[in-house]
Amino acid sequence: MSEFKKPQPSPTAWTQSFWQHCAKDRLMLLRCTSCGAHHVPTRRVCACGSSHFDSVESKGSGVIISFTEVHRAPDPAFKEELPYVIAIIELQEGARLMSNIIQSEVSDIGIGKTVQCVFETLEETVGVPKFKLLKE
Ligand SMILES: [Zn+2]
């Protein structure tokens, strides 16, 4: 066990439901009621200008848009995980988010590869969506 503690999500009134659902293995997105675009809940205004959203569950699958392999920890709390991969994932619904690719061979990770969401539960009310490569 590391003596350093990794930073945790800090739910706000706007994002609390998102983190709670992640703790129950559910990835929830906002769907714009005006144009239908999907977003992760850090967004409060859609590109179309609307700020009215429904909450919908994502299928949790997507593709890697970009990624980097981290070899030097930005914080001592991440040293044990080196090397690790940070990626931008475009979900099947069109929303994009940044996360880690885990449970995967780093040499197999690439742009355009298909990934599936896997959840890391930190507390009863806070989970974090991470992704693993799907076998092709
Ligand atoms: Zn919209």
Backbone and ligand atoms as CSV (ligand in chain L), in Angstrom:
chain,resi,resn,atom,element,x,y,z
A,1,MET,N,N,0.844,-1.196,0.000
A,1,MET,CA,C,0.000,0.000,0.000
A,1,MET,C,C,0.872,1.235,0.000
A,2,SER,N,N,0.555,2.156,-0.879
A,2,SER,CA,C,1.331,3.381,-0.997
A,2,SER,C,C,1.003,4.333,0.142
A,3,GLU,N,N,2.030,5.089,0.572
A,3,GLU,CA,C,1.771,6.109,1.596
A,3,GLU,C,C,1.126,7.345,0.983
A,4,PHE,N,N,1.205,7.427,-0.355
A,4,PHE,CA,C,0.611,8.562,-1.045
A,4,PHE,C,C,-0.794,8.215,-1.487
A,5,LYS,N,N,-1.668,9.176,-1.403
A,5,LYS,CA,C,-3.064,8.953,-1.777
A,5,LYS,C,C,-3.342,9.620,-3.113
A,6,LYS,N,N,-3.910,8.845,-4.040
A,6,LYS,CA,C,-4.233,9.394,-5.353
A,6,LYS,C,C,-5.386,10.397,-5.229
A,7,PRO,N,N,-5.360,11.433,-6.052
A,7,PRO,CA,C,-6.487,12.365,-6.046
A,7,PRO,C,C,-7.775,11.648,-6.426
A,8,GLN,N,N,-8.847,12.013,-5.791
A,8,GLN,CA,C,-10.145,11.385,-6.033
A,8,GLN,C,C,-11.075,12.385,-6.732
A,9,PRO,N,N,-12.103,11.879,-7.407
A,9,PRO,CA,C,-13.097,12.810,-7.953
A,9,PRO,C,C,-13.734,13.628,-6.829
A,10,SER,N,N,-14.055,14.860,-7.132
A,10,SER,CA,C,-14.734,15.732,-6.172
A,10,SER,C,C,-16.122,16.046,-6.717
A,11,PRO,N,N,-17.097,15.188,-6.425
A,11,PRO,CA,C,-18.447,15.406,-6.978
A,11,PRO,C,C,-19.016,16.756,-6.574
A,12,THR,N,N,-19.685,17.372,-7.529
A,12,THR,CA,C,-20.418,18.610,-7.272
A,12,THR,C,C,-21.906,18.276,-7.379
A,13,ALA,N,N,-22.749,19.231,-7.098
A,13,ALA,CA,C,-24.186,18.995,-7.226
A,13,ALA,C,C,-24.521,18.571,-8.654
A,14,TRP,N,N,-23.772,19.126,-9.624
A,14,TRP,CA,C,-24.030,18.846,-11.037
A,14,TRP,C,C,-23.540,17.448,-11.447
A,15,THR,N,N,-22.408,16.969,-10.846
A,15,THR,CA,C,-21.797,15.702,-11.271
A,15,THR,C,C,-22.015,14.537,-10.295
A,16,GLN,N,N,-22.593,14.801,-9.143
A,16,GLN,CA,C,-22.741,13.771,-8.113
A,16,GLN,C,C,-23.436,12.515,-8.630
A,17,SER,N,N,-24.493,12.684,-9.385
A,17,SER,CA,C,-25.239,11.544,-9.903
A,17,SER,C,C,-24.369,10.703,-10.838
A,18,PHE,N,N,-23.539,11.366,-11.665
A,18,PHE,CA,C,-22.629,10.653,-12.570
A,18,PHE,C,C,-21.710,9.724,-11.783
A,19,TRP,N,N,-21.044,10.255,-10.742
A,19,TRP,CA,C,-20.098,9.449,-9.952
A,19,TRP,C,C,-20.817,8.343,-9.201
A,20,GLN,N,N,-22.010,8.620,-8.699
A,20,GLN,CA,C,-22.789,7.595,-7.988
A,20,GLN,C,C,-23.149,6.443,-8.924
A,21,HIS,N,N,-23.567,6.775,-10.143
A,21,HIS,CA,C,-23.897,5.721,-11.101
A,21,HIS,C,C,-22.662,4.896,-11.461
A,22,CYS,N,N,-21.504,5.560,-11.570
A,22,CYS,CA,C,-20.263,4.821,-11.861
A,22,CYS,C,C,-19.961,3.804,-10.754
A,23,ALA,N,N,-20.287,4.149,-9.512
A,23,ALA,CA,C,-20.076,3.212,-8.408
A,23,ALA,C,C,-20.987,1.997,-8.531
A,24,LYS,N,N,-22.039,2.110,-9.355
A,24,LYS,CA,C,-22.965,0.998,-9.603
A,24,LYS,C,C,-22.774,0.449,-11.022
A,25,ASP,N,N,-21.571,0.688,-11.586
A,25,ASP,CA,C,-21.210,0.180,-12.923
A,25,ASP,C,C,-22.135,0.678,-14.023
A,26,ARG,N,N,-22.562,1.909,-13.923
A,26,ARG,CA,C,-23.399,2.507,-14.970
A,26,ARG,C,C,-22.785,3.833,-15.405
A,27,LEU,N,N,-22.570,3.976,-16.714
A,27,LEU,CA,C,-21.988,5.191,-17.268
A,27,LEU,C,C,-23.119,6.035,-17.844
A,28,MET,N,N,-23.420,7.128,-17.170
A,28,MET,CA,C,-24.534,7.983,-17.581
A,28,MET,C,C,-24.018,9.183,-18.373
A,29,LEU,N,N,-24.761,9.538,-19.408
A,29,LEU,CA,C,-24.420,10.691,-20.245
A,29,LEU,C,C,-25.577,11.675,-20.243
A,30,LEU,N,N,-25.276,12.901,-20.639
A,30,LEU,CA,C,-26.316,13.887,-20.888
A,30,LEU,C,C,-26.642,13.839,-22.374
A,31,ARG,N,N,-27.935,13.842,-22.713
A,31,ARG,CA,C,-28.349,13.928,-24.118
A,31,ARG,C,C,-29.118,15.225,-24.297
A,32,CYS,N,N,-28.619,16.049,-25.190
A,32,CYS,CA,C,-29.239,17.346,-25.457
A,32,CYS,C,C,-30.660,17.129,-25.974
A,33,THR,N,N,-31.642,17.765,-25.344
A,33,THR,CA,C,-33.025,17.583,-25.774
A,33,THR,C,C,-33.327,18.366,-27.054
A,34,SER,N,N,-32.401,19.246,-27.449
A,34,SER,CA,C,-32.606,20.027,-28.658
A,34,SER,C,C,-32.033,19.334,-29.892
A,35,CYS,N,N,-30.745,18.916,-29.836
A,35,CYS,CA,C,-30.094,18.342,-31.028
A,35,CYS,C,C,-29.761,16.868,-30.876
A,36,GLY,N,N,-29.860,16.321,-29.669
A,36,GLY,CA,C,-29.605,14.895,-29.475
A,36,GLY,C,C,-28.153,14.529,-29.227
A,37,ALA,N,N,-27.254,15.518,-29.199
A,37,ALA,CA,C,-25.837,15.215,-28.946
A,37,ALA,C,C,-25.647,14.706,-27.513
A,38,HIS,N,N,-24.685,13.792,-27.343
A,38,HIS,CA,C,-24.382,13.238,-26.020
A,38,HIS,C,C,-23.117,13.876,-25.455
A,39,HIS,N,N,-23.120,14.073,-24.155
A,39,HIS,CA,C,-21.969,14.682,-23.480
A,39,HIS,C,C,-21.737,14.004,-22.148
A,40,VAL,N,N,-20.480,14.072,-21.655
A,40,VAL,CA,C,-20.232,13.690,-20.269
A,40,VAL,C,C,-20.692,14.872,-19.406
A,41,PRO,N,N,-21.038,14.618,-18.148
A,41,PRO,CA,C,-21.719,15.672,-17.375
A,41,PRO,C,C,-20.849,16.801,-16.877
A,42,THR,N,N,-19.635,16.928,-17.370
A,42,THR,CA,C,-18.883,18.141,-17.054
A,42,THR,C,C,-19.411,19.296,-17.886
A,43,ARG,N,N,-20.180,18.976,-18.904
A,43,ARG,CA,C,-20.679,19.993,-19.831
A,43,ARG,C,C,-22.041,20.519,-19.375
A,44,ARG,N,N,-22.216,21.828,-19.451
A,44,ARG,CA,C,-23.495,22.412,-19.047
A,44,ARG,C,C,-24.239,23.044,-20.202
A,45,VAL,N,N,-23.519,23.290,-21.298
A,45,VAL,CA,C,-24.150,23.874,-22.482
A,45,VAL,C,C,-23.696,23.070,-23.693
A,46,CYS,N,N,-24.643,22.672,-24.518
A,46,CYS,CA,C,-24.349,21.921,-25.733
A,46,CYS,C,C,-23.764,22.855,-26.796
A,47,ALA,N,N,-23.087,22.276,-27.772
A,47,ALA,CA,C,-22.547,23.084,-28.880
A,47,ALA,C,C,-23.656,23.809,-29.632
A,48,CYS,N,N,-24.897,23.292,-29.564
A,48,CYS,CA,C,-26.019,23.943,-30.269
A,48,CYS,C,C,-26.579,25.119,-29.462
A,49,GLY,N,N,-26.087,25.310,-28.237
A,49,GLY,CA,C,-26.524,26.429,-27.419
A,49,GLY,C,C,-27.553,26.063,-26.358
A,50,SER,N,N,-28.094,24.854,-26.440
A,50,SER,CA,C,-29.104,24.432,-25.470
A,50,SER,C,C,-28.445,24.018,-24.152
A,51,SER,N,N,-29.176,24.213,-23.066
A,51,SER,CA,C,-28.683,23.725,-21.775
A,51,SER,C,C,-29.727,22.795,-21.137
A,52,HIS,N,N,-30.502,22.145,-21.995
A,52,HIS,CA,C,-31.517,21.205,-21.520
A,52,HIS,C,C,-31.101,19.792,-21.916
A,53,PHE,N,N,-31.010,18.922,-20.915
A,53,PHE,CA,C,-30.500,17.576,-21.146
A,53,PHE,C,C,-31.382,16.522,-20.491
A,54,ASP,N,N,-31.397,15.328,-21.132
A,54,ASP,CA,C,-31.898,14.115,-20.495
A,54,ASP,C,C,-30.685,13.347,-19.991
A,55,SER,N,N,-30.911,12.452,-19.057
A,55,SER,CA,C,-29.857,11.564,-18.602
A,55,SER,C,C,-30.087,10.200,-19.243
A,56,VAL,N,N,-29.082,9.685,-19.930
A,56,VAL,CA,C,-29.214,8.387,-20.603
A,56,VAL,C,C,-27.991,7.530,-20.278
A,57,GLU,N,N,-28.197,6.217,-20.300
A,57,GLU,CA,C,-27.088,5.313,-19.993
A,57,GLU,C,C,-26.319,4.981,-21.267
A,58,SER,N,N,-24.996,5.079,-21.186
A,58,SER,CA,C,-24.125,4.720,-22.308
A,58,SER,C,C,-23.955,3.206,-22.364
A,59,LYS,N,N,-23.730,2.688,-23.580
A,59,LYS,CA,C,-23.399,1.271,-23.730
A,59,LYS,C,C,-21.981,0.997,-23.210
A,60,GLY,N,N,-21.186,2.068,-23.050
A,60,GLY,CA,C,-19.851,1.912,-22.461
A,60,GLY,C,C,-18.766,1.510,-23.445
A,61,SER,N,N,-19.107,1.414,-24.719
A,61,SER,CA,C,-18.075,1.058,-25.700
A,61,SER,C,C,-17.732,2.266,-26.551
A,62,GLY,N,N,-16.503,2.282,-27.047
A,62,GLY,CA,C,-16.054,3.392,-27.855
A,62,GLY,C,C,-14.726,3.083,-28.503
A,63,VAL,N,N,-14.096,4.114,-29.069
A,63,VAL,CA,C,-12.789,3.938,-29.703
A,63,VAL,C,C,-11.804,4.957,-29.135
A,64,ILE,N,N,-10.530,4.593,-29.192
A,64,ILE,CA,C,-9.467,5.482,-28.734
A,64,ILE,C,C,-9.208,6.531,-29.816
A,65,ILE,N,N,-9.328,7.806,-29.434
A,65,ILE,CA,C,-9.083,8.917,-30.345
A,65,ILE,C,C,-7.624,9.362,-30.260
A,66,SER,N,N,-7.080,9.313,-29.048
A,66,SER,CA,C,-5.696,9.693,-28.812
A,66,SER,C,C,-5.253,9.060,-27.505
A,67,PHE,N,N,-3.957,8.857,-27.329
A,67,PHE,CA,C,-3.488,8.299,-26.066
A,67,PHE,C,C,-2.020,8.647,-25.864
A,68,THR,N,N,-1.579,8.521,-24.617
A,68,THR,CA,C,-0.165,8.669,-24.297
A,68,THR,C,C,0.176,7.693,-23.191
A,69,GLU,N,N,1.431,7.221,-23.226
A,69,GLU,CA,C,1.913,6.303,-22.197
A,69,GLU,C,C,2.760,7.107,-21.224
A,70,VAL,N,N,2.405,7.062,-19.963
A,70,VAL,CA,C,3.068,7.880,-18.949
A,70,VAL,C,C,4.158,7.052,-18.265
A,71,HIS,N,N,5.399,7.568,-18.282
A,71,HIS,CA,C,6.538,6.867,-17.670
A,71,HIS,C,C,7.101,7.612,-16.465
A,72,ARG,N,N,6.692,8.850,-16.284
A,72,ARG,CA,C,7.160,9.624,-15.131
A,72,ARG,C,C,5.933,10.150,-14.404
A,73,ALA,N,N,5.776,9.748,-13.147
A,73,ALA,CA,C,4.559,10.085,-12.408
A,73,ALA,C,C,4.505,11.585,-12.113
A,74,PRO,N,N,3.347,12.222,-12.388
A,74,PRO,CA,C,3.195,13.642,-12.075
A,74,PRO,C,C,3.030,13.873,-10.580
A,75,ASP,N,N,2.783,12.776,-9.846
A,75,ASP,CA,C,2.529,12.834,-8.412
A,75,ASP,C,C,3.021,11.497,-7.850
A,76,PRO,N,N,3.670,11.485,-6.679
A,76,PRO,CA,C,4.195,10.230,-6.127
A,76,PRO,C,C,3.125,9.139,-5.976
A,77,ALA,N,N,1.871,9.542,-5.832
A,77,ALA,CA,C,0.791,8.578,-5.647
A,77,ALA,C,C,0.601,7.676,-6.869
A,78,PHE,N,N,1.103,8.084,-8.026
A,78,PHE,CA,C,0.907,7.312,-9.249
A,78,PHE,C,C,2.118,6.442,-9.601
A,79,LYS,N,N,3.190,6.508,-8.785
A,79,LYS,CA,C,4.426,5.784,-9.103
A,79,LYS,C,C,4.202,4.289,-9.264
A,80,GLU,N,N,3.387,3.711,-8.389
A,80,GLU,CA,C,3.167,2.258,-8.424
A,80,GLU,C,C,2.494,1.807,-9.715
A,81,GLU,N,N,1.826,2.710,-10.408
A,81,GLU,CA,C,1.071,2.325,-11.611
A,81,GLU,C,C,1.871,2.484,-12.901
A,82,LEU,N,N,3.067,3.064,-12.807
A,82,LEU,CA,C,3.873,3.293,-14.013
A,82,LEU,C,C,4.253,1.982,-14.693
A,83,PRO,N,N,4.358,1.930,-16.013
A,83,PRO,CA,C,3.804,2.933,-16.907
A,83,PRO,C,C,2.302,2.743,-17.038
A,84,TYR,N,N,1.569,3.844,-17.269
A,84,TYR,CA,C,0.130,3.727,-17.473
A,84,TYR,C,C,-0.283,4.565,-18.676
A,85,VAL,N,N,-1.490,4.311,-19.163
A,85,VAL,CA,C,-1.944,4.949,-20.394
A,85,VAL,C,C,-3.129,5.864,-20.107
A,86,ILE,N,N,-3.034,7.108,-20.582
A,86,ILE,CA,C,-4.140,8.059,-20.545
A,86,ILE,C,C,-4.652,8.176,-21.979
A,87,ALA,N,N,-5.966,8.121,-22.154
A,87,ALA,CA,C,-6.519,8.166,-23.510
A,87,ALA,C,C,-7.745,9.057,-23.571
A,88,ILE,N,N,-8.014,9.548,-24.758
A,88,ILE,CA,C,-9.292,10.197,-25.046
A,88,ILE,C,C,-10.115,9.167,-25.795
A,89,ILE,N,N,-11.295,8.892,-25.267
A,89,ILE,CA,C,-12.175,7.881,-25.828
A,89,ILE,C,C,-13.422,8.540,-26.380
A,90,GLU,N,N,-13.778,8.171,-27.594
A,90,GLU,CA,C,-15.064,8.612,-28.133
A,90,GLU,C,C,-16.032,7.451,-27.988
A,91,LEU,N,N,-17.039,7.666,-27.171
A,91,LEU,CA,C,-18.040,6.631,-26.946
A,91,LEU,C,C,-18.896,6.434,-28.189
A,92,GLN,N,N,-19.525,5.287,-28.268
A,92,GLN,CA,C,-20.408,4.972,-29.397
A,92,GLN,C,C,-21.463,6.059,-29.582
A,93,GLU,N,N,-21.885,6.686,-28.474
A,93,GLU,CA,C,-22.924,7.721,-28.532
A,93,GLU,C,C,-22.386,9.055,-29.017
A,94,GLY,N,N,-21.033,9.188,-29.122
A,94,GLY,CA,C,-20.440,10.417,-29.623
A,94,GLY,C,C,-19.779,11.288,-28.571
A,95,ALA,N,N,-20.068,11.055,-27.292
A,95,ALA,CA,C,-19.428,11.838,-26.233
A,95,ALA,C,C,-17.966,11.409,-26.105
A,96,ARG,N,N,-17.114,12.350,-25.743
A,96,ARG,CA,C,-15.698,12.050,-25.536
A,96,ARG,C,C,-15.328,12.271,-24.079
A,97,LEU,N,N,-14.436,11.409,-23.579
A,97,LEU,CA,C,-13.925,11.612,-22.237
A,97,LEU,C,C,-12.495,11.128,-22.146
A,98,MET,N,N,-11.784,11.631,-21.147
A,98,MET,CA,C,-10.414,11.214,-20.905
A,98,MET,C,C,-10.425,10.202,-19.775
A,99,SER,N,N,-9.665,9.125,-19.936
A,99,SER,CA,C,-9.619,8.099,-18.909
A,99,SER,C,C,-8.339,7.295,-19.081
A,100,ASN,N,N,-8.224,6.207,-18.306
A,100,ASN,CA,C,-7.092,5.296,-18.417
A,100,ASN,C,C,-7.502,4.044,-19.173
A,101,ILE,N,N,-6.554,3.481,-19.918
A,101,ILE,CA,C,-6.733,2.159,-20.496
A,101,ILE,C,C,-6.047,1.186,-19.546
A,102,ILE,N,N,-6.813,0.251,-19.007
A,102,ILE,CA,C,-6.277,-0.694,-18.020
A,102,ILE,C,C,-6.544,-2.115,-18.500
A,103,GLN,N,N,-6.005,-3.090,-17.780
A,103,GLN,CA,C,-6.232,-4.517,-18.074
A,103,GLN,C,C,-5.927,-4.831,-19.534
A,104,SER,N,N,-4.941,-4.160,-20.124
A,104,SER,CA,C,-4.636,-4.310,-21.547
A,104,SER,C,C,-3.127,-4.264,-21.741
A,105,GLU,N,N,-2.632,-4.957,-22.759
A,105,GLU,CA,C,-1.219,-4.877,-23.116
A,105,GLU,C,C,-0.959,-3.500,-23.741
A,106,VAL,N,N,-0.024,-2.748,-23.177
A,106,VAL,CA,C,0.251,-1.403,-23.670
A,106,VAL,C,C,0.635,-1.438,-25.151
A,107,SER,N,N,1.365,-2.477,-25.568
A,107,SER,CA,C,1.802,-2.548,-26.976
A,107,SER,C,C,0.630,-2.764,-27.935
A,108,ASP,N,N,-0.508,-3.203,-27.421
A,108,ASP,CA,C,-1.688,-3.421,-28.270
A,108,ASP,C,C,-2.544,-2.164,-28.413
A,109,ILE,N,N,-2.291,-1.148,-27.581
A,109,ILE,CA,C,-3.131,0.058,-27.570
A,109,ILE,C,C,-2.807,0.928,-28.781
A,110,GLY,N,N,-3.841,1.422,-29.452
A,110,GLY,CA,C,-3.615,2.279,-30.612
A,110,GLY,C,C,-4.851,3.106,-30.927
A,111,ILE,N,N,-4.644,4.149,-31.707
A,111,ILE,CA,C,-5.754,4.995,-32.140
A,111,ILE,C,C,-6.705,4.168,-32.998
A,112,GLY,N,N,-7.998,4.295,-32.716
A,112,GLY,CA,C,-9.006,3.549,-33.466
A,112,GLY,C,C,-9.350,2.207,-32.854
A,113,LYS,N,N,-8.597,1.780,-31.828
A,113,LYS,CA,C,-8.905,0.494,-31.187
A,113,LYS,C,C,-10.189,0.611,-30.363
A,114,THR,N,N,-10.940,-0.475,-30.322
A,114,THR,CA,C,-12.212,-0.492,-29.608
A,114,THR,C,C,-11.982,-0.799,-28.125
A,115,VAL,N,N,-12.673,-0.047,-27.280
A,115,VAL,CA,C,-12.539,-0.226,-25.832
A,115,VAL,C,C,-13.921,-0.346,-25.178
A,116,GLN,N,N,-13.914,-0.931,-24.003
A,116,GLN,CA,C,-15.141,-1.094,-23.228
A,116,GLN,C,C,-14.903,-0.539,-21.827
A,117,CYS,N,N,-15.910,0.097,-21.283
A,117,CYS,CA,C,-15.796,0.688,-19.947
A,117,CYS,C,C,-15.753,-0.393,-18.871
A,118,VAL,N,N,-14.855,-0.213,-17.918
A,118,VAL,CA,C,-14.803,-1.028,-16.706
A,118,VAL,C,C,-14.726,-0.042,-15.541
A,119,PHE,N,N,-15.378,-0.347,-14.452
A,119,PHE,CA,C,-15.486,0.639,-13.387
A,119,PHE,C,C,-14.573,0.313,-12.215
A,120,GLU,N,N,-13.980,1.367,-11.671
A,120,GLU,CA,C,-13.183,1.249,-10.462
A,120,GLU,C,C,-13.981,1.927,-9.353
A,121,THR,N,N,-14.423,1.151,-8.386
A,121,THR,CA,C,-15.214,1.721,-7.291
A,121,THR,C,C,-14.281,2.178,-6.183
A,122,LEU,N,N,-14.365,3.453,-5.847
A,122,LEU,CA,C,-13.491,4.022,-4.821
A,122,LEU,C,C,-14.193,4.067,-3.475
A,123,GLU,N,N,-15.453,4.414,-3.516
A,123,GLU,CA,C,-16.290,4.461,-2.313
A,123,GLU,C,C,-17.671,3.986,-2.738
A,124,GLU,N,N,-18.548,3.840,-1.775
A,124,GLU,CA,C,-19.905,3.382,-2.085
A,124,GLU,C,C,-20.600,4.321,-3.064
A,125,THR,N,N,-20.243,5.600,-3.006
A,125,THR,CA,C,-20.940,6.579,-3.847
A,125,THR,C,C,-20.055,7.185,-4.930
A,126,VAL,N,N,-18.827,6.663,-5.091
A,126,VAL,CA,C,-17.934,7.210,-6.114
A,126,VAL,C,C,-17.233,6.082,-6.861
A,127,GLY,N,N,-17.490,6.015,-8.158
A,127,GLY,CA,C,-16.779,5.104,-9.037
A,127,GLY,C,C,-16.158,5.892,-10.168
A,128,VAL,N,N,-15.150,5.287,-10.804
A,128,VAL,CA,C,-14.454,5.962,-11.901
A,128,VAL,C,C,-14.510,5.073,-13.139
A,129,PRO,N,N,-14.964,5.639,-14.274
A,129,PRO,CA,C,-14.965,4.857,-15.503
A,129,PRO,C,C,-13.578,4.762,-16.102
A,130,LYS,N,N,-13.106,3.534,-16.301
A,130,LYS,CA,C,-11.843,3.298,-17.016
A,130,LYS,C,C,-12.186,2.380,-18.175
A,131,PHE,N,N,-11.192,2.104,-19.020
A,131,PHE,CA,C,-11.497,1.343,-20.240
A,131,PHE,C,C,-10.454,0.260,-20.455
A,132,LYS,N,N,-10.906,-0.830,-21.103
A,132,LYS,CA,C,-9.970,-1.886,-21.499
A,132,LYS,C,C,-10.204,-2.198,-22.977
A,133,LEU,N,N,-9.131,-2.687,-23.626
A,133,LEU,CA,C,-9.234,-3.043,-25.031
A,133,LEU,C,C,-10.184,-4.211,-25.183
A,134,LEU,N,N,-10.997,-4.155,-26.233
A,134,LEU,CA,C,-11.808,-5.304,-26.591
A,134,LEU,C,C,-10.995,-6.136,-27.576
A,135,LYS,N,N,-11.094,-7.440,-27.459
A,135,LYS,CA,C,-10.397,-8.325,-28.409
A,135,LYS,C,C,-11.029,-8.154,-29.774
A,136,GLU,N,N,-10.192,-8.026,-30.795
A,136,GLU,CA,C,-10.728,-7.841,-32.150
A,136,GLU,C,C,-10.515,-9.079,-32.993
L,1,ZN,ZN,ZN,-27.535,20.287,-28.567
